[in-house]
Amino acid sequence: MSKLLAYRKEFNLTQEELAEKSGISVRTIQRIEAGAPLKGHTLNAISKALNIDIESLNGQKNEKSINIKLIKLINLSSLPFIAIPLVNILIPFAIVYYKKEYNRLTKEIISLQIFWTIISTILILLSPFANRLFSSEIRLTLPIMILLILINITIILVNTAGLDKHQKNYIKLKFNFL
């Protein structure tokens, strides 16, 4: 099975959807999946559309060369700083940067933390308005913060288990910030 076909199936895309997303013709995608070499503009366009490394798509980089232990460390490095906005993003990003572990999994991990930080901040900022809206005398800010932290801990631990068992993140975004 070709690498492109494997990635296309992993992302649950039809040939037509991949063609539209990448700007490459369906016929070209069919030829590549049948064994034609992937190079040049086509390689760049499909790599960008699928958000994967060119080396991985082209078959030059062995998937086993990904350091799963380091990726699990990157994922778990958010835990000690989970209640401190931005630090839960900066620490994993710093590890990725200094260890040069740029790949799809690390991008998914950091993107998820960025997204979670944005959503959490918005919900915490809106919590005082929820008090007024529901005419509640109980302050909702602290319970909301605790709930958001517990959900983020769960996401990190579930993804760590996924990396351990299947070398993939179970919880990931359909888009990427990096």
C-alpha positions in Angstrom: 0.0 0.0 0.0 1.3 3.5 -0.9 2.1 6.0 1.8 -0.4 8.5 0.3 -3.2 5.9 0.4 -2.4 5.0 4.0 -2.4 8.7 5.0 -5.5 9.4 3.0 -7.4 6.6 4.7 -6.0 7.6 8.1 -7.5 11.1 7.6 -10.8 9.6 6.2 -10.5 11.4 3.0 -11.7 10.4 -0.5 -9.5 10.9 -3.5 -11.8 13.8 -4.5 -11.7 15.4 -1.1 -7.9 15.2 -1.1 -7.8 16.6 -4.7 -9.9 19.6 -3.7 -7.9 20.2 -0.5 -4.5 20.0 -2.2 -5.3 21.5 -5.6 -4.0 18.3 -7.3 -6.1 16.4 -9.8 -7.9 13.2 -8.8 -6.1 11.4 -11.7 -2.7 12.4 -10.3 -3.7 11.2 -6.8 -4.8 7.9 -8.4 -1.4 7.5 -10.2 0.5 8.2 -7.0 -1.5 5.7 -5.0 -0.9 3.2 -7.8 2.9 3.6 -7.4 4.0 6.7 -9.3 6.7 8.7 -7.6 5.6 11.7 -5.5 7.8 14.8 -6.1 8.0 18.5 -6.6 4.9 20.7 -6.4 2.6 17.6 -6.0 4.6 16.4 -2.9 4.5 19.9 -1.3 0.8 20.4 -2.0 -0.3 17.0 -0.7 2.0 17.3 2.3 0.6 20.7 3.2 -3.0 19.5 2.6 -2.5 16.5 4.9 -0.4 18.5 7.4 2.4 15.9 7.4 6.1 16.0 6.9 7.4 15.7 3.3 9.9 13.0 4.4 7.1 10.9 5.9 4.9 11.2 2.9 7.8 10.6 0.5 8.9 7.5 2.4 12.4 8.8 3.1 11.8 8.9 6.8 11.0 5.7 8.7 7.9 6.1 10.8 9.7 4.0 13.5 12.3 6.7 13.8 9.8 8.8 15.7 10.8 8.9 19.4 7.6 7.9 21.1 9.1 8.3 24.6 10.1 11.9 23.8 6.7 12.6 22.4 5.0 11.2 25.5 7.3 13.5 27.6 6.3 16.4 25.5 2.6 15.6 26.0 3.1 15.0 29.8 5.2 18.2 30.2 1.9 20.2 30.2 0.7 18.6 33.4 2.8 20.4 36.0 1.8 23.7 34.5 -1.8 22.9 33.6 -3.2 25.8 35.7 -0.8 28.4 34.3 -2.0 29.7 31.0 0.7 29.8 28.2 3.2 27.9 30.3 1.4 24.6 29.5 2.1 25.5 25.8 5.6 27.0 26.1 7.1 24.0 28.0 6.1 21.4 25.4 7.0 23.8 22.6 10.5 24.4 24.1 11.1 20.7 24.3 10.0 20.2 20.7 12.3 23.1 19.6 15.4 22.0 21.5 15.1 18.3 20.8 14.1 19.1 17.1 11.2 16.6 17.3 9.0 18.2 14.6 6.3 15.8 13.5 2.6 15.4 13.1 2.2 14.1 16.7 4.0 16.9 18.4 2.1 19.5 16.3 -1.2 17.8 17.3 -0.2 17.9 21.0 0.8 21.6 21.0 -2.1 22.7 18.8 -4.5 20.9 21.2 -3.0 22.7 24.2 -3.2 26.1 22.4 -6.8 25.5 21.5 -7.6 24.3 25.0 -6.0 27.4 26.6 -8.0 29.7 24.3 -11.3 27.9 25.1 -10.5 27.7 28.8 -9.7 31.4 29.0 -12.9 32.4 27.2 -15.0 30.2 29.5 -13.3 31.5 32.7 -13.8 35.1 31.5 -17.5 34.5 30.7 -18.2 32.8 34.1 -19.0 36.0 36.0 -21.6 36.8 33.3 -23.1 33.3 33.8 -23.6 34.2 37.5 -25.6 37.2 36.5 -27.5 35.5 33.8 -28.7 32.7 36.1 -29.0 35.0 39.1 -26.8 32.6 41.0 -25.3 33.5 44.3 -22.7 30.8 44.0 -19.6 32.0 42.2 -19.0 29.7 39.1 -15.5 30.8 38.3 -13.6 28.4 40.6 -15.8 25.3 39.8 -15.4 26.1 36.1 -11.6 26.4 36.4 -11.4 23.1 38.3 -13.6 21.3 35.7 -11.5 22.7 32.8 -8.3 21.6 34.5 -9.7 18.1 35.1 -10.8 17.8 31.5 -7.4 18.9 30.3 -5.7 16.4 32.6 -8.0 13.7 31.1 -7.1 14.8 27.5 -3.4 14.6 28.2 -3.6 11.2 29.9 -5.8 9.7 27.2 -3.3 10.9 24.5 -0.4 9.5 26.5 -2.2 6.1 26.5 -2.8 6.4 22.8 0.9 7.2 22.2 1.9 4.3 24.4 -0.5 1.7 22.7 -0.9 2.8 19.1 1.6 5.6 18.6 -1.1 8.2 17.9 -3.1 10.8 19.7 -6.7 9.7 20.5 -7.9 13.3 21.0 -6.7 15.7 18.3 -8.0 18.6 16.3 -9.1 18.6 12.7 -6.9 21.7 12.2 -3.4 22.7 13.3 -2.1 26.0 14.8 1.5 25.1 13.8 
